[in-house]
Amino acid sequence: MDTPRKWLPTGKPWSSSKPATSWRAASATWTCDAIDAAFAEGRIAEEERYAQVEEELTDAYLAYREPWRQSAKAGDEAEWRWARELILDALPGAGGTFLDVGCANGYLMECAQRWGRERGLRLEPYGVDISWRLTSLARRRLPHWTDRIYEGNIVSWIPPRPFDLVNTGLDYVPPGRRRELVQHILRDVLAPGGRLVLRPERYREGVPTPADQLEELGFDPQGVIEARHPTNGEIRTTAWLAAP
């Protein structure tokens, strides 16, 4: 059998003899960094940047069977919950509409509603993703929410309705457009008083936290949320901003 091989924007191949599920997951972030470098150097256009990242990440997600891995999270179900449930602490009230940007297979949509119900919160989930393959998968998995799952690029997407809580990552767009992304969500995607919460990240000494990343873009985070892992004590952290 031929060794799996993926060509990068630099023209340099990356290859591995490991099973596809291992080598795709291990290389996806590295490859996306190379794609962003190619865009920054002017070797590819912005639309090509989005297309290449979509292909790389979607291929990696679809190599797995576990629903949380199809939503970009390694580990087990407990790890998934620790890594994502804390975004509900940013909800401005006892319920409302929730938009997951980069919703992939829709697993966070259904988990957020279930976790919210356990907290006494009434959450109505929606999702948007740039990948038609992932939005198609999400609609097949969640047929009762087919009209809540949208295909689009969040930096320019105009939603059919405003949302009370929007979860997003900054890395969905190139570094030079991240401030614009935050401004767009605050102005055009959130309801008045709604909140933008960043995808939680593992705390690492010397690595900018989500709050740091917002400050670097010129925003003053209005809330910081942390969750400690139940067994190893590691911390996940995120930050949120409120729409006017």
HELIX and SHEET records of a PDB file:
HELIX    1   1 ALA A   20  ALA A   40  1                                  21    
HELIX    2   2 GLU A   46  LEU A   62  1                                  17    
HELIX    3   3 ARG A   69  SER A   71  5                                   3    
HELIX    4   4 GLU A   77  ARG A   84  1                                   8    
HELIX    5   5 GLU A   85  ALA A   90  5                                   6    
HELIX    6   6 TYR A  107  GLU A  118  1                                  12    
HELIX    7   7 TRP A  132  ARG A  141  1                                  10    
HELIX    8   8 PRO A  143  ARG A  148  5                                   6    
HELIX    9   9 LEU A  170  TYR A  172  5                                   3    
HELIX   10  10 PRO A  175  ARG A  177  5                                   3    
HELIX   11  11 ARG A  178  HIS A  184  1                                   7    
HELIX   12  12 ILE A  185  VAL A  189  3                                   5    
HELIX   13  13 PRO A  210  GLU A  216  1                                   7    
SHEET    1   A 2 ARG A   5  TRP A   7  0                                        
SHEET    2   A 2 PRO A  13  SER A  15 -1                                        
SHEET    1   B 7 ILE A 149  GLU A 151  0                                        
SHEET    2   B 7 ARG A 122  ASP A 129  1                                        
SHEET    3   B 7 GLY A  95  VAL A 101  1                                        
SHEET    4   B 7 PHE A 163  THR A 168  1                                        
SHEET    5   B 7 LEU A 190  LEU A 198  1                                        
SHEET    6   B 7 ILE A 235  ALA A 242 -1                                        
SHEET    7   B 7 GLU A 201  ARG A 202 -1                                        
SHEET    1   C 7 ILE A 149  GLU A 151  0                                        
SHEET    2   C 7 ARG A 122  ASP A 129  1                                        
SHEET    3   C 7 GLY A  95  VAL A 101  1                                        
SHEET    4   C 7 PHE A 163  THR A 168  1                                        
SHEET    5   C 7 LEU A 190  LEU A 198  1                                        
SHEET    6   C 7 ILE A 235  ALA A 242 -1                                        
SHEET    7   C 7 GLY A 223  ARG A 228 -1                                        
END                                                                             
